[in-house]
Amino acid sequence: MKAGQRIKIIRKGKGLTQKELGELAKISYKQIGLYEQGKRNPKLETINKIALALGVRIEDITGFEKFDSGEEFEKRRKELLAKNKKTQELTVIHSSYEGKMQSLMKKLNNDGKDKAIEQVELLTLIERYTKK
């Protein structure tokens, strides 16, 4: 299975549209579509952005298909993470919040999920709780 197919499966599993994933990863949704259709292959840096946005490991997207060995993959991954250290730190924080939210949402029925979304939307309207 190619990276684009994995991206599509993970994206859909998380309930995201191509546009939403593009916004999270700061990549054009059209590019996401090209990757998912297999018309383009994302560079490692792009895979990293997508993995961070989806809250998954790079390996979950690559499946090691472009690497001769796990050692080569690990070397490239470490180089990329060192280059993007600040992004990585922010993503870990984001992923922990996202993981907690997903865990809590799984406990709710559909009415509860709707109510939770309403409450989060209300919080986004309060300046104290929004990013500047």
Disulfide bonds with the S-S distance in Angstrom:
none
